[in-house]
């Protein structure tokens, strides 16, 4: 109940799409919210994989999958706010903390992957079914299908597990001006 109330408040703020609000959202400490959301998604993916690998029963796997689905739907609601800054902040965080190092990194792993191939495929299928935000979808598809994966993608894939939301916020501020458009 509290989680839903926080989500509604956050969505209401994101929908304002006013310059003063966006300036606050793009700066510390508020920009770390998106990194924490991405880390929360990463944790849900790891929980799903652990319950699947542990063979703890269908109930635990189903519960983990439902939690993941709920979070993915909330993230799409954030993208639906039509706030460019919020969408870009969330996309950067999701790619940096979840998709490149865990999901795509597991598919590209030469040694033992972080999550199973089955879990990575499931997460990608659910993500593609839910997400409609083109910069995020295009980045994931590009990393999967391009003959030559851009160096920044490869670097992001190789950087797990030393990802901490505190490092993201400062890195975001340093690279904010030199950001490459994903559109």
N, C-alpha and C positions, 0 to 999 in steps of 0.2 A: 504494500500500500504506500509506504514511504517512497519506494523506488519510483512508482508511477507518478507520485506528486512531484518529485524532483524532475522527472522527465518532462512533465507538462510545463513546469516553470521554465526549464531550459529551452524547450521548443518555443514558448511564448517570447522569450528574450531573443532567440535567433530570428524569429519572424519579424521583429521590429525593423531590422535591416537599416538602421540609422547610422550615420557616420560616427557619432560619438560612441555608440554601443559597439560598433565594429572595431574602433580603435582600442577600446578596452578589451574586447575578446581576442584581438591579435597580439596583445602584450601580456607580460607576466602579471599576475599569476594565473589569469583566466585562460591563456592559451594551453596551459597544461591539462585542462579538462579533456581536450581531444586526445592527448597522449594517454591519459588514464582510461578513456573509453577504448582506445585501441589495445591497450594492455589487458583490459577486461575481456575483450574479444579473444585475444591470444590465450588468456587463461581458460576461457570457455572451450576453445578448440583443444587445448591440452587436456582439459577434463574429459571431453568427449573421447579423445583418443585413449586416455587412460582407462576409462570405463569400457571401451571397446576391446582394448588389448587385454584387460584384466579378466575378461569373460565373466563378469560379475552378474550377468543376467540381463535380460532384455529390458527390465524396468529401469535400471540405472542408465543404460544406453539411451533409452527413449527419453528419460528425464533430461539428460545432458543435451540431447539433440533439440528438445523443445526449448531449453534455455538459450541455446545458440540461435535458434530460429527467432525467438523473441528479441534478442539483442540485435540481430541483423535487421529485423523489421523496424526497430527503433532507429537504427543508424540510417535507414532509408528515409524515415520521417524527418531526420535532421537534414538530409540532402534535399528533401521536398520543401524546405523552408525558403528556397530560392534566395539564399544569401550566399553570394560568391565566396566571400572570405571564409565563412563557416564551412562551406563545402570543400574549399581548398585546404584549410587547416585539418579537417577530418580526413581527407584523402591522403595528405602527407603522413599523418600519424598512422593510419591504417596500413599504408604501404611499408612504412619504416619499422613498425613494431609487430605487425602480424603477418601480412601477406608475403612480403619478400623473405624475411628470415625463417618463418615457420612453415607456411603452406607451400610456397614455391621453392623454398630452400629444401624442404623434404622431398619434393619431386626431383630436384636436381642433385641431391646428395649422392656422393660417390661412396661414402661410408654409411654408417647407420643413420637413417633420417630421424629428425626430431619427432615427427608423428608418422604414422603409417601412411602408405600410399592411398589406401582406401579412405582414411579420414581426410587426407588432403583433397582427394577427388570429391568427397561428399561436401566439404566446406566450399570448394569452388563451384560445384553444382548449385548449392543453396545460394551462394553469393550472386552468381549470374542470374538466378531466377528472381532474386529480390532487388538487387541494385540496378538503378537506372541512371546513375550519375556517370556520365561519359568519361571524364578524366580518370576516375578510379577503374572503371571497367576496361578502358583502353590501355591503361598501364599494365594491368594484370594480363590481359590478352597479348599485349605486345611482348611482355616478358616470357610468355608461354610459346609464342609462335614466331617471333623474329629469328632470322638466320643468325644475325649478330646481335646479341643482347647488349644494350648500352652499358658502358662501364659502371655508371652510377647504380644500375640495377644489380649488377654482379657484386659490387661492393656491399650493397644493402643486404643481399642474400647471405653473404659470408659473415656478417657481424653478429650472429646470435651466440651466446645468450647475454652479452654485456649491454643490454638495452634497459635503460632506466628513464622513466618519464622526465626526471630532472635534467638529464642531458639533452633531451629533445627540445625543451623550451629554449634553452640557450642557443642550441644549434639553429633552431628556427629563426631566432632574432638575427643571428649572424648571416644567414643565407636568405633572408627575406627579400632583399633587394636583387639578388642574383638568381631568383627562382625561374625555372624553365616552365613555360606554359605547356600543359598537358592537353589542351584542346585541339 
